[in-house]
Amino acid sequence: MSDEKKLGGLIAGSGRIVAFTGAGISAESGIPTYRGEGGVWHKYDPNVYANINCFLKDPTYYWNYYREVRYPLLKKARPNDAHLALARLEGEGKLSAVITQNVDGLHQEAGSRRVIELHGTTRRIYCMSCGVDYSMDGIFEMLKEKNPPTCTSCGGMLRPAVVFFGEQLPQGALNEAVEEARSCDLMLAIGSSLVVHPAASLPVYAKEGGARLAIINKGETPLDAIADLKIDDAAGAVLPAAL
Ligand code: APR
């Protein structure tokens, strides 16, 4: 039996599926992963570009990266067949949530309704002093004039609504994610190297709660040994085939 058929069987036999996704699910939408081949962190040191202390000390690095890399990628990216397959599973009443480490908003764009964003989102930027929200396009325009951009209402410092290294995950989202992981009967871990904690502990909680675990990831992960099924292939091909 092919791996896709095996995955299809697991999905058919489950009533409460939870997907846990990482950068690999958006790779086929043109957004590079962090650690895989061509990964963002090979070119941009995360201690400079994604660390809260560095950002607070000198936000210009982040905003340069935003202007030159992040914004153009996000503007172009569209959900791929893997995002769409998960939205379809939710629509059929089989999938209760997508827990994602991604900050690209592509699950919502694909039509997923219950998306738990553990690392926040790059689609929202806000003022750290007065809380006013800015759109991605608005910030991109501001960056043409000045770096770092500042709040047009109060002059305060702006930041993206992402979780930087050195910050806690949002407690509410983490609690919901743990609850979903513990109560599902099948977890699909998709496109994540499963090395960044506490997020990467969620598949372990799912197993401890009695769920089966299927990992769909190009490349090895530290949790392959506890998976009921591991498919080392592209999510955008595997998920639609399994459905
Ligand atoms: N289908 C499935 N897997 C893929 C695909 C694909 N089309 N393309 C790449 N992959 C795999 C890569 O081989 C890699 O193992 O997806 C994985 C992505 O791993 P990471 O780059 O480590 O991304 P992720 O696990 O989401 O990282 C977690 O780390 O830097 C932080 O905050 C960042 O949320 C991120 C977190």
Residues whose N, C-alpha, C, O or C-beta is under 5 A from the ligand:
A	BS01	APR	G22 A23 G24 A27 E28 T33 Y34 R35 G36 Q101 N102 H119 G191 S192 S193 L194 V196 I216 N217 K218 G219 D233 A234 A235
